[in-house]
């Protein structure tokens, strides 16, 4: 039928119709000997080797196109396909109802390539953000403040994205180079940078074990890596079994900032994450799901879900906002003081009964105890230091510079 549903003449139909092969046709039947027919009937692949007639009775309707399709027309095919067998073996397959829409392959490939370029650019930004964060926490004390669960969860997400893009490149051979490039950059992010950072956090959280023998270190490293890849494979099986609940599972995976928020509250840590890392990772992590579930012209042709996109964006924004509040106002700024545990006070008054000068062992200068208590800090072991000196020292090691006793958070 034409644009207005009116029937076209046969000549106009074949000139305007993109489905030039739409007709009733028959496959060529080769005359086989009776011996060859019997051999094929007794084989396991007999049903696949039958010669069939395929008859299609359908109509083509031009549908409205949007601006993203350009000058290419879009058509819908509706009808019935049947296949009676050439031999006396009944039908090759049951009747099939046809209801399909034409696809502009060139525009589809362009969208897929643009998507892979976006993923590659996002991966490059994430590498820069990880380097910035690793420089921010390059000391043992700084690395120990970072949640190992938070980094591990992001590494698992990047591993999944690497596998998905590599699988997509294998399935669509013409787009293999584009998807393989995106998969390679995701592989670099999780296998080199995030796993290296994960190992640094693990070493910082076990300072006593780091000086032990190589056998113990290797055993504990094997346990760490086996847990990581065990969770990775278990997550794949879980998503396969619960594929109908994919969006709630994705919503759960994008709660990776919560372990860091809880760690900050429990340990009362000071500025474990750089603000650029928090904002940059939040923006780059949410970009891919927003494209898949929010872009109406995405190359996967998934129907947009605005409510889910708004929910996941708000969820990520709330997590990032809490982390920024902890960075600037304190790790426990949003928790009522009544329920907070008692915290050690470094700025307490010291009675100097000997009238002898006390030197700071960090900067080797005299401490004036007659000044305000904010000018000096007293450790639980009664050793006294300048406030700035001890705070800079605690950013490197959480132990007393004099007696090596563990220090509580300031």
MARSETI-290911 format. One line per 2 residues: number of its first residue (from 1); for each residue x, y negated, z negated of N, C-alpha, C. Coordinates in steps of 0.05 Angstrom, whole numbers, plus 5000, padded with zeros to 4 digits. Layout:
NUM	X,Y,Z,X,Y,Z,X,Y,Z ~ ...
***
This chain:
1	5017,5024,5000,5000,5000,5000,5018,4975,5000 ~ 5006,4953,5009,5021,4928,5010,5022,4913,4984
3	5029,4887,4986,5032,4871,4962,5005,4867,4948 ~ 4983,4866,4963,4957,4862,4951,4941,4887,4948
5	4955,4910,4951,4941,4935,4948,4927,4945,4974 ~ 4928,4929,4996,4915,4937,5021,4933,4957,5036
7	4921,4976,5049,4937,4996,5064,4952,4983,5087 ~ 4976,4993,5093,4992,4983,5115,4991,5002,5138
9	4996,4992,5162,4999,5010,5185,5024,5027,5181 ~ 5024,5049,5196,5046,5068,5192,5073,5056,5198
11	5075,5040,5220,5100,5027,5227,5109,5007,5206 ~ 5090,4990,5197,5097,4970,5176,5104,4984,5150
13	5091,5007,5145,5097,5021,5121,5126,5031,5119 ~ 5136,5043,5141,5163,5053,5141,5184,5030,5143
15	5176,5007,5153,5194,4985,5155,5197,4971,5128 ~ 5175,4969,5113,5175,4954,5088,5180,4971,5063
17	5176,4997,5066,5178,5015,5043,5207,5022,5038 ~ 5218,5019,5013,5245,5027,5008,5249,5057,5006
19	5227,5072,5002,5228,5101,5000,5224,5112,5028 ~ 5245,5110,5045,5242,5119,5072,5239,5150,5074
21	5247,5164,5054,5246,5193,5055,5220,5203,5043 ~ 5201,5185,5036,5175,5193,5024,5158,5205,5046
23	5155,5231,5047,5138,5245,5067,5135,5274,5058 ~ 5118,5287,5071,5115,5316,5066,5136,5330,5083
25	5154,5345,5070,5175,5357,5085,5179,5386,5075 ~ 5193,5400,5090,5198,5429,5083,5228,5434,5085
27	5238,5450,5067,5266,5458,5069,5270,5479,5091 ~ 5293,5479,5102,5299,5498,5124,5301,5526,5112
29	5286,5545,5123,5286,5572,5114,5305,5589,5131 ~ 5324,5600,5118,5343,5617,5132,5333,5646,5133
31	5335,5658,5156,5326,5685,5160,5348,5704,5148 ~ 5341,5716,5126,5359,5734,5113,5351,5763,5119
33	5369,5780,5118,5363,5809,5122,5348,5819,5097 ~ 5334,5841,5100,5319,5852,5078,5337,5861,5055
35	5361,5870,5062,5381,5878,5042,5390,5854,5025 ~ 5394,5831,5039,5402,5807,5024,5380,5797,5007
37	5355,5799,5016,5332,5790,5000,5330,5807,4975 ~ 5333,5833,4977,5331,5851,4954,5353,5845,4934
39	5377,5840,4944,5400,5834,4926,5394,5808,4911 ~ 5383,5788,4924,5378,5762,4911,5355,5764,4891
41	5335,5782,4897,5313,5785,4879,5321,5799,4853 ~ 5341,5817,4855,5350,5831,4831,5371,5816,4815
43	5380,5793,4825,5401,5778,4811,5387,5761,4790 ~ 5404,5752,4770,5394,5736,4748,5386,5708,4757
45	5398,5699,4779,5393,5672,4789,5372,5672,4812 ~ 5355,5692,4812,5335,5694,4834,5317,5669,4835
47	5308,5660,4811,5290,5637,4811,5303,5612,4821 ~ 5330,5610,4818,5343,5586,4827,5349,5587,4857
49	5349,5611,4869,5357,5614,4896,5334,5615,4916 ~ 5309,5614,4905,5286,5615,4923,5285,5591,4941
51	5277,5595,4966,5272,5573,4985,5244,5563,4981 ~ 5241,5537,4979,5215,5525,4971,5208,5503,4991
53	5182,5499,4994,5171,5475,5006,5165,5455,4984 ~ 5173,5431,4988,5166,5410,4969,5148,5390,4983
55	5124,5387,4972,5104,5369,4983,5099,5346,4964 ~ 5101,5322,4974,5097,5298,4957,5074,5281,4969
57	5054,5276,4953,5033,5258,4961,5032,5235,4941 ~ 5041,5212,4950,5045,5190,4931,5041,5163,4945
59	5039,5142,4930,5037,5115,4940,5059,5098,4927 ~ 5067,5078,4942,5087,5059,4933,5074,5032,4929
61	5078,5020,4906,5066,4994,4899,5088,4975,4892 ~ 5087,4951,4904,5107,4931,4897,5098,4918,4871
63	5117,4917,4851,5111,4905,4825,5125,4879,4822 ~ 5116,4863,4803,5128,4837,4799,5156,4840,4788
65	5174,4822,4796,5202,4823,4787,5207,4798,4770 ~ 5227,4801,4752,5235,4778,4737,5259,4765,4749
67	5268,4744,4738,5290,4729,4750,5317,4744,4748 ~ 5319,4763,4729,5344,4777,4727,5349,4797,4749
69	5328,4804,4764,5331,4823,4786,5341,4810,4812 ~ 5341,4783,4813,5351,4769,4836,5332,4772,4860
71	5343,4776,4884,5327,4778,4908,5317,4806,4913 ~ 5324,4826,4897,5316,4853,4902,5287,4858,4894
73	5272,4871,4912,5244,4877,4905,5244,4902,4887 ~ 5222,4904,4872,5219,4927,4854,5193,4942,4861
75	5194,4968,4862,5172,4984,4870,5166,5006,4849 ~ 5141,5015,4849,5132,5036,4831,5121,5059,4848
77	5129,5083,4842,5121,5107,4856,5102,5123,4839 ~ 5078,5128,4849,5058,5143,4834,5046,5164,4852
79	5045,5189,4842,5033,5210,4859,5037,5237,4847 ~ 5038,5257,4864,5039,5285,4856,5059,5300,4873
81	5075,5318,4861,5094,5334,4876,5088,5364,4870 ~ 5085,5379,4891,5080,5408,4889,5101,5423,4905
83	5104,5448,4898,5125,5464,4912,5116,5493,4915 ~ 5100,5499,4936,5094,5527,4941,5119,5541,4953
85	5122,5566,4946,5145,5581,4955,5142,5590,4984 ~ 5164,5592,4998,5164,5602,5026,5157,5632,5026
87	5170,5647,5008,5163,5675,5006,5137,5679,4990 ~ 5130,5704,4987,5105,5710,4973,5110,5713,4943
89	5125,5694,4932,5132,5696,4903,5117,5676,4886 ~ 5097,5664,4897,5083,5643,4882,5097,5616,4883
91	5089,5598,4866,5101,5571,4866,5129,5571,4855 ~ 5146,5553,4866,5173,5550,4855,5172,5538,4827
93	5155,5518,4824,5151,5505,4798,5123,5493,4797 ~ 5114,5487,4774,5087,5475,4771,5086,5447,4782
95	5062,5438,4787,5058,5411,4798,5069,5390,4778 ~ 5081,5369,4790,5093,5348,4774,5080,5321,4781
97	5071,5307,4761,5060,5280,4766,5084,5260,4767 ~ 5084,5244,4787,5105,5224,4791,5095,5197,4781
99	5112,5184,4765,5106,5156,4757,5133,5143,4751 ~ 5146,5132,4771,5173,5122,4768,5175,5094,4779
101	5195,5080,4771,5200,5052,4780,5228,5051,4792 ~ 5230,5036,4813,5256,5034,4827,5276,5019,4809
103	5301,5025,4814,5323,5013,4798,5344,5001,4816 ~ 5350,4976,4811,5371,4962,4826,5398,4971,4815
105	5411,4990,4828,5435,5002,4818,5457,4982,4815 ~ 5459,4963,4834,5481,4943,4833,5477,4925,4808
107	5453,4916,4803,5448,4900,4779,5452,4916,4754 ~ 5445,4942,4754,5449,4959,4731,5478,4962,4725
109	5495,4967,4745,5524,4969,4740,5536,4943,4730 ~ 5527,4921,4742,5538,4895,4732,5531,4890,4703
111	5507,4897,4695,5500,4894,4666,5517,4912,4649 ~ 5522,4937,4658,5538,4956,4642,5567,4946,4640
113	5578,4935,4661,5606,4925,4660,5607,4900,4642 ~ 5587,4883,4644,5587,4859,4626,5585,4868,4596
115	5570,4889,4591,5568,4899,4564,5595,4910,4554 ~ 5609,4925,4571,5635,4935,4563,5656,4912,4558
117	5653,4891,4575,5671,4868,4570,5665,4855,4543 ~ 5639,4854,4536,5632,4842,4510,5643,4859,4487
119	5641,4886,4490,5651,4904,4469,5682,4901,4467 ~ 5695,4899,4489,5724,4896,4489,5732,4870,4475
121	5718,4848,4482,5724,4823,4469,5719,4823,4439 ~ 5697,4836,4431,5691,4839,4403,5712,4855,4388
123	5722,4877,4401,5743,4893,4389,5769,4877,4385 ~ 5775,4860,4405,5799,4843,4403,5796,4823,4379
125	5773,4812,4376,5768,4794,4354,5770,4808,4327 ~ 5760,4833,4326,5762,4848,4301,5791,4855,4294
127	5807,4860,4314,5836,4864,4308,5848,4840,4296 ~ 5843,4816,4307,5854,4791,4296,5843,4786,4267
129	5818,4792,4262,5807,4789,4235,5819,4808,4216 ~ 5824,4833,4224,5837,4852,4206,5866,4844,4200
131	5880,4834,4219,5907,4824,4214,5907,4801,4194 ~ 5887,4783,4197,5885,4761,4179,5879,4770,4150
133	5861,4790,4148,5855,4801,4122,5878,4816,4109 ~ 5893,4831,4125,5916,4846,4115,5938,4827,4105
135	5941,4804,4119,5959,4784,4109,5950,4771,4083 ~ 5923,4768,4080,5911,4756,4056,5915,4774,4032
137	5915,4801,4036,5918,4820,4014,5943,4837,4018 ~ 5966,4825,4024,5990,4840,4031,6005,4849,4006
139	5996,4842,3982,6009,4851,3957,5994,4875,3946 ~ 6007,4889,3927,5994,4912,3915,5969,4904,3900
141	5970,4882,3885,5947,4873,3870,5924,4864,3889 ~ 5932,4850,3911,5912,4841,3930,5898,4864,3945
143	5913,4885,3952,5901,4908,3965,5883,4924,3947 ~ 5890,4925,3921,5874,4940,3902,5847,4927,3897
145	5844,4902,3903,5818,4888,3900,5798,4895,3921 ~ 5807,4905,3944,5790,4911,3966,5777,4939,3962
147	5752,4941,3969,5738,4967,3966,5746,4986,3988 ~ 5755,5009,3981,5763,5029,4001,5738,5040,4015
149	5715,5041,4002,5690,5050,4015,5682,5031,4037 ~ 5685,5005,4032,5677,4985,4052,5694,4988,4078
151	5720,4990,4075,5737,4993,4098,5732,5020,4112 ~ 5728,5042,4096,5723,5068,4107,5696,5069,4123
153	5676,5055,4113,5650,5054,4127,5653,5040,4153 ~ 5668,5018,4154,5672,5004,4180,5689,5021,4199
155	5708,5036,4189,5724,5053,4206,5707,5076,4218 ~ 5689,5087,4203,5671,5107,4213,5652,5096,4235
157	5642,5072,4231,5626,5059,4251,5641,5055,4277 ~ 5666,5046,4275,5682,5042,4300,5689,5069,4313
159	5693,5090,4297,5697,5116,4309,5673,5126,4324 ~ 5649,5122,4313,5624,5129,4327,5622,5113,4354
161	5628,5087,4353,5626,5071,4377,5646,5080,4398 ~ 5670,5088,4389,5690,5099,4407,5680,5124,4421
163	5669,5143,4406,5658,5167,4417,5635,5162,4436 ~ 5617,5144,4429,5594,5138,4446,5602,5126,4473
165	5621,5107,4472,5629,5095,4497,5645,5115,4514 ~ 5661,5132,4502,5676,5152,4517,5656,5172,4530
167	5636,5180,4515,5616,5198,4526,5601,5185,4549 ~ 5593,5160,4546,5579,5146,4568,5597,5144,4593
169	5623,5139,4589,5640,5139,4613,5643,5165,4627 ~ 5642,5187,4611,5644,5214,4623,5618,5220,4638
171	5595,5213,4627,5569,5219,4640,5565,5202,4665 ~ 5573,5177,4665,5570,5159,4688,5597,5155,4700
173	5604,5172,4720,5631,5172,4730,5639,5146,4743 ~ 5620,5132,4756,5627,5107,4769,5634,5085,4749
175	5626,5088,4724,5631,5068,4703,5651,5078,4683 ~ 5666,5098,4690,5685,5110,4671,5706,5090,4662
177	5718,5075,4681,5739,5057,4674,5730,5036,4654 ~ 5706,5025,4659,5695,5004,4641,5690,5015,4613
179	5676,5037,4611,5670,5048,4585,5695,5060,4571 ~ 5714,5070,4586,5738,5081,4574,5755,5058,4562
181	5754,5034,4575,5769,5011,4564,5757,5003,4537 ~ 5730,5001,4536,5717,4995,4511,5722,5016,4490
183	5722,5041,4497,5727,5063,4478,5756,5061,4468 ~ 5775,5054,4486,5803,5052,4478,5807,5030,4457
185	5795,5007,4461,5798,4985,4442,5785,4992,4415 ~ 5762,5006,4415,5750,5015,4390,5768,5036,4376
187	5781,5053,4392,5800,5072,4381,5823,5058,4368 ~ 5833,5037,4380,5855,5022,4368,5847,5009,4342
189	5822,4998,4341,5812,4985,4317,5811,5004,4293 ~ 5799,5028,4297,5795,5045,4274,5819,5063,4268
191	5834,5072,4289,5855,5091,4284,5881,5078,4276 ~ 5886,5054,4284,5911,5041,4278,5908,5021,4255
193	5890,5001,4259,5888,4980,4239,5872,4987,4215 ~ 5848,4998,4219,5831,5004,4196,5842,5028,4180
195	5852,5048,4193,5864,5071,4178,5890,5062,4164 ~ 5905,5044,4175,5929,5034,4162,5921,5018,4137
197	5901,5002,4140,5891,4986,4117,5879,5004,4096 ~ 5865,5025,4104,5854,5044,4086,5876,5058,4069
199	5898,5064,4083,5921,5077,4069,5934,5057,4049 ~ 5936,5032,4057,5948,5012,4039,5931,5008,4014
201	5904,5008,4017,5887,5005,3994,5889,5030,3976 ~ 5891,5053,3988,5893,5078,3973,5919,5078,3957
203	5941,5069,3969,5967,5068,3954,5966,5048,3932 ~ 5953,5025,3937,5952,5004,3916,5935,5012,3892
205	5915,5029,3897,5898,5037,3875,5910,5060,3859 ~ 5932,5071,3868,5946,5092,3854,5976,5086,3851
207	5982,5065,3835,6010,5057,3833,6027,5077,3818 ~ 6014,5093,3800,6030,5112,3785,6038,5136,3802
209	6021,5143,3821,6027,5166,3838,6046,5160,3861 ~ 6050,5134,3867,6066,5127,3890,6095,5134,3886
211	6104,5136,3861,6132,5142,3856,6137,5172,3852 ~ 6117,5188,3854,6121,5217,3851,6131,5230,3876
213	6134,5257,3875,6146,5271,3897,6130,5270,3922 ~ 6143,5277,3944,6130,5276,3971,6108,5297,3973
215	6111,5320,3960,6091,5340,3962,6064,5331,3951 ~ 6065,5317,3928,6040,5306,3916,6028,5285,3934
217	6045,5268,3944,6035,5247,3962,6022,5259,3987 ~ 6035,5279,3998,6024,5292,4023,5998,5306,4017
219	5996,5318,3993,5971,5332,3986,5948,5312,3983 ~ 5953,5290,3970,5933,5270,3966,5925,5256,3993
221	5945,5252,4010,5939,5241,4037,5921,5260,4053 ~ 5927,5286,4052,5911,5305,4066,5882,5305,4056
223	5879,5302,4030,5852,5300,4018,5838,5275,4029 ~ 5852,5253,4030,5840,5228,4040,5831,5231,4069
225	5848,5241,4086,5841,5243,4114,5820,5265,4118 ~ 5820,5286,4103,5800,5307,4107,5772,5296,4098
227	5771,5280,4078,5746,5268,4070,5736,5249,4091 ~ 5754,5233,4103,5745,5214,4123,5734,5228,4147
229	5748,5248,4158,5739,5261,4182,5716,5280,4176 ~ 5714,5291,4151,5691,5306,4143,5666,5290,4143
231	5667,5266,4132,5644,5247,4132,5637,5239,4161 ~ 5658,5236,4178,5653,5229,4206,5637,5250,4220
233	5646,5275,4218,5632,5297,4231,5604,5302,4218 ~ 5603,5300,4192,5577,5304,4179,5557,5283,4187
235	5566,5258,4191,5549,5237,4200,5538,5242,4228 ~ 5554,5254,4245,5545,5261,4272,5523,5282,4271
237	5527,5302,4254,5506,5323,4251,5480,5311,4239 ~ 5484,5293,4220,5461,5281,4207,5445,5264,4226
239	5459,5248,4243,5445,5232,4262,5431,5249,4284 ~ 5443,5272,4290,5430,5290,4309,5404,5301,4298
241	5405,5309,4273,5381,5321,4261,5360,5300,4256 ~ 5368,5275,4249,5349,5254,4243,5349,5233,4265
243	5350,5242,4290,5351,5222,4312,5325,5206,4314 ~ 5303,5216,4303,5278,5201,4304,5279,5178,4284
245	5298,5178,4265,5301,5157,4246,5327,5142,4250 ~ 5333,5137,4276,5359,5125,4283,5361,5097,4272
247	5340,5081,4275,5341,5053,4266,5344,5050,4236 ~ 5330,5065,4219,5336,5064,4191,5364,5073,4184
249	5375,5093,4198,5403,5101,4193,5422,5079,4201 ~ 5417,5065,4223,5434,5042,4230,5432,5020,4210
251	5408,5015,4200,5404,4995,4179,5421,5002,4154 ~ 5422,5028,4148,5438,5037,4125,5467,5034,4130
253	5476,5039,4154,5505,5037,4161,5514,5008,4159 ~ 5496,4989,4165,5503,4961,4164,5501,4949,4136
255	5503,4965,4116,5505,4956,4088,5533,4959,4078 ~ 5553,4956,4096,5581,4961,4088,5592,4940,4070
257	5580,4916,4067,5590,4896,4049,5582,4902,4020 ~ 5562,4919,4016,5552,4923,3988,5573,4936,3970
259	5588,4957,3979,5609,4967,3961,5629,4946,3952 ~ 5636,4927,3969,5654,4906,3960,5641,4887,3940
261	5615,4881,3943,5601,4864,3924,5601,4878,3897 ~ 5595,4904,3896,5594,4919,3871,5621,4920,3858
263	5642,4925,3875,5669,4926,3864,5678,4899,3852 ~ 5670,4877,3865,5676,4851,3854,5664,4847,3826
265	5639,4856,3824,5625,4852,3798,5637,4870,3776 ~ 5643,4895,3783,5653,4913,3763,5681,4905,3753
267	5699,4898,3772,5726,4892,3765,5731,4862,3760 ~ 5711,4845,3767,5714,4816,3764,5739,4806,3779
269	5741,4815,3804,5764,4808,3821,5761,4779,3832 ~ 5784,4767,3838,5785,4740,3848,5793,4740,3877
271	5775,4731,3895,5780,4727,3923,5793,4750,3937 ~ 5780,4774,3938,5792,4797,3951,5792,4795,3981
273	5772,4781,3993,5769,4779,4022,5771,4750,4031 ~ 5784,4747,4054,5786,4720,4065,5759,4711,4077
275	5751,4686,4074,5725,4678,4085,5723,4682,4115 ~ 5744,4677,4130,5743,4682,4159,5738,4711,4165
277	5749,4729,4149,5743,4758,4153,5714,4764,4148 ~ 5703,4753,4127,5675,4758,4121,5656,4748,4143
279	5660,4723,4151,5642,4712,4172,5647,4725,4199 ~ 5672,4729,4206,5678,4740,4232,5669,4769,4235
281	5673,4785,4215,5664,4813,4216,5633,4815,4216 ~ 5620,4798,4201,5591,4798,4201,5580,4792,4229
283	5592,4772,4242,5582,4764,4269,5588,4785,4290 ~ 5612,4796,4289,5620,4816,4310,5606,4843,4306
285	5601,4850,4281,5587,4876,4276,5558,4875,4285 ~ 5545,4853,4282,5517,4851,4288,5512,4846,4317
287	5533,4840,4333,5529,4832,4361,5519,4856,4378 ~ 5530,4880,4374,5523,4903,4390,5494,4912,4385
289	5485,4916,4360,5457,4923,4357,5437,4902,4366 ~ 5445,4876,4364,5427,4855,4374,5425,4857,4404
291	5446,4864,4418,5444,4867,4447,5427,4891,4454 ~ 5430,4913,4440,5416,4938,4448,5386,4935,4442
293	5380,4925,4418,5352,4924,4409,5339,4897,4411 ~ 5354,4877,4419,5343,4850,4421,5343,4837,4449
295	5361,4846,4466,5363,4835,4493,5342,4848,4511 ~ 5324,4833,4523,5303,4846,4540,5314,4857,4566
297	5337,4848,4575,5349,4858,4600,5374,4874,4595 ~ 5375,4889,4573,5399,4906,4568,5401,4929,4588
299	5425,4938,4593,5428,4958,4614,5417,4985,4607 ~ 5412,4990,4581,5400,5016,4573,5370,5016,4575
301	5358,4993,4582,5329,4990,4586,5313,4998,4562 ~ 5324,4991,4538,5310,4997,4513,5291,4973,4507
303	5267,4979,4499,5248,4958,4492,5257,4942,4468 ~ 5256,4916,4470,5266,4899,4448,5249,4903,4423
305	5262,4902,4400,5248,4904,4374,5256,4879,4358 ~ 5241,4858,4360,5249,4833,4347,5249,4835,4317
307	5229,4850,4306,5228,4852,4277,5252,4866,4266 ~ 5261,4887,4279,5285,4901,4269,5310,4883,4271
309	5312,4869,4293,5335,4851,4297,5336,4829,4276 ~ 5312,4817,4270,5311,4797,4250,5318,4809,4222
311	5309,4833,4217,5314,4846,4191,5343,4852,4188 ~ 5357,4863,4208,5385,4870,4205,5402,4845,4204
313	5395,4824,4219,5410,4799,4217,5407,4786,4190 ~ 5383,4785,4179,5379,4774,4152,5393,4791,4131
315	5393,4817,4134,5406,4835,4115,5436,4830,4115 ~ 5448,4828,4139,5477,4822,4140,5483,4794,4130
317	5466,4775,4136,5470,4748,4127,5470,4745,4097 ~ 5451,4760,4084,5450,4759,4055,5475,4771,4042
319	5484,4793,4053,5509,4805,4043,5533,4786,4046 ~ 5536,4773,4069,5558,4755,4073,5555,4731,4055
321	5531,4721,4050,5527,4698,4032,5535,4705,4004 ~ 5528,4729,3995,5536,4737,3967,5566,4739,3965
323	5579,4750,3985,5609,4751,3984,5621,4723,3983 ~ 5611,4705,3999,5621,4678,3999,5616,4664,3972
325	5593,4669,3959,5588,4658,3933,5608,4670,3912 ~ 5613,4695,3914,5633,4707,3897,5661,4696,3901
327	5667,4689,3926,5694,4678,3932,5697,4650,3920 ~ 5677,4633,3922,5680,4605,3914,5671,4600,3885
329	5651,4616,3875,5640,4610,3849,5647,4631,3828 ~ 5659,4653,3836,5665,4675,3817,5651,4700,3824
331	5663,4723,3817,5651,4749,3825,5625,4754,3811 ~ 5620,4742,3787,5596,4748,3771,5579,4723,3769
333	5580,4705,3788,5566,4680,3786,5536,4683,3786 ~ 5525,4704,3799,5496,4707,3801,5485,4726,3780
335	5502,4735,3761,5493,4753,3740,5490,4737,3714 ~ 5468,4740,3700,5464,4725,3674,5486,4732,3654
337	5495,4712,3639,5517,4716,3620,5509,4736,3598 ~ 5483,4738,3592,5474,4755,3570,5480,4784,3575
339	5481,4792,3600,5485,4821,3606,5513,4826,3614 ~ 5530,4806,3616,5558,4810,3624,5574,4822,3601
341	5593,4840,3606,5610,4850,3584,5629,4828,3575 ~ 5639,4832,3551,5657,4812,3539,5683,4811,3555
343	5692,4787,3561,5716,4784,3578,5739,4772,3562 ~ 5763,4781,3568,5786,4771,3553,5791,4742,3561
345	5797,4725,3541,5803,4697,3545,5833,4692,3544 ~ 5844,4684,3566,5873,4678,3567,5879,4651,3556
347	5860,4632,3556,5865,4605,3547,5856,4602,3518 ~ 5870,4614,3500,5863,4612,3472,5886,4597,3457
349	5878,4586,3435,5897,4569,3420,5918,4586,3406 ~ 5943,4577,3407,5965,4592,3394,5977,4573,3373
351	5980,4584,3349,5992,4569,3327,6022,4573,3327 ~ 6037,4552,3331,6066,4553,3332,6077,4547,3304
353	6082,4568,3288,6091,4565,3260,6121,4562,3259 ~ 6136,4572,3279,6165,4571,3278,6177,4545,3289
355	6161,4530,3303,6170,4505,3315,6193,4509,3334 ~ 6196,4533,3345,6217,4539,3364,6206,4537,3393
357	6221,4527,3412,6210,4526,3439,6207,4553,3451 ~ 6185,4556,3467,6179,4582,3480,6182,4578,3510
359	6197,4595,3523,6202,4593,3551,6184,4612,3567 ~ 6176,4603,3590,6161,4621,3609,6181,4638,3623
361	6179,4664,3621,6199,4682,3634,6196,4683,3664 ~ 6175,4671,3675,6171,4671,3704,6186,4648,3716
363	6182,4624,3705,6196,4600,3717,6220,4591,3700 ~ 6224,4603,3676,6246,4598,3659,6247,4569,3649
365	6223,4556,3645,6222,4529,3633,6205,4531,3608 ~ 6208,4510,3592,6195,4510,3565,6165,4505,3568
367	6150,4519,3551,6121,4516,3550,6114,4497,3527 ~ 6099,4476,3532,6090,4457,3512,6063,4467,3500
369	6064,4478,3476,6039,4489,3464,6021,4467,3453 ~ 6032,4442,3452,6015,4420,3442,5996,4410,3463
371	5999,4418,3488,5981,4409,3509,5955,4425,3508 ~ 5938,4419,3527,5912,4433,3528,5917,4463,3534
373	5898,4479,3524,5900,4508,3527,5899,4516,3557 ~ 5888,4499,3574,5887,4506,3602,5914,4505,3616
375	5934,4494,3602,5961,4491,3614,5977,4517,3611 ~ 5969,4534,3593,5984,4559,3589,5964,4582,3584
377	5974,4606,3587,5958,4630,3584,5972,4650,3566 ~ 5956,4663,3549,5966,4682,3529,5956,4709,3537
379	5974,4728,3541,5967,4755,3549,5958,4771,3524 ~ 5944,4793,3528,5936,4810,3505,5960,4819,3488
381	5983,4821,3500,6007,4829,3485,6021,4805,3471 ~ 6007,4782,3471,6016,4758,3457,6040,4744,3471
383	6046,4751,3496,6066,4736,3511,6053,4713,3525 ~ 6068,4690,3526,6056,4665,3535,6070,4657,3561
385	6054,4646,3580,6065,4637,3606,6049,4612,3614 ~ 6061,4598,3633,6046,4577,3646,6022,4588,3661
387	6000,4573,3662,5976,4583,3675,5981,4589,3705 ~ 5993,4570,3719,5999,4574,3747,6018,4597,3752
389	6038,4599,3735,6058,4621,3739,6045,4648,3735 ~ 6029,4652,3714,6017,4678,3710,5996,4685,3731
391	5981,4665,3740,5961,4671,3760,5974,4679,3786 ~ 5996,4666,3794,6010,4675,3819,6022,4703,3815
393	6032,4708,3790,6043,4735,3784,6021,4756,3786 ~ 5997,4750,3775,5975,4770,3775,5964,4775,3804
395	5969,4756,3822,5962,4762,3850,5980,4783,3862 ~ 6003,4788,3850,6022,4808,3860,6020,4834,3843
397	6021,4831,3817,6020,4854,3798,6002,4847,3775 ~ 5986,4866,3767,5969,4863,3744,5982,4875,3719
399	6006,4866,3713,6020,4875,3689,6036,4853,3678 ~ 6042,4854,3652,6057,4832,3639,6085,4831,3649
401	6096,4807,3656,6123,4805,3666,6144,4812,3645 ~ 6136,4812,3619,6156,4817,3598,6156,4846,3589
403	6133,4857,3583,6132,4884,3573,6119,4904,3591 ~ 6110,4896,3614,6098,4914,3635,6071,4926,3626
405	6058,4914,3607,6032,4924,3598,6011,4915,3618 ~ 5990,4932,3623,5969,4925,3641,5954,4900,3632
407	5947,4883,3650,5933,4858,3644,5904,4860,3653 ~ 5885,4850,3637,5857,4849,3646,5853,4827,3667
409	5831,4827,3683,5826,4806,3702,5824,4779,3689 ~ 5834,4758,3702,5832,4731,3691,5805,4719,3697
***
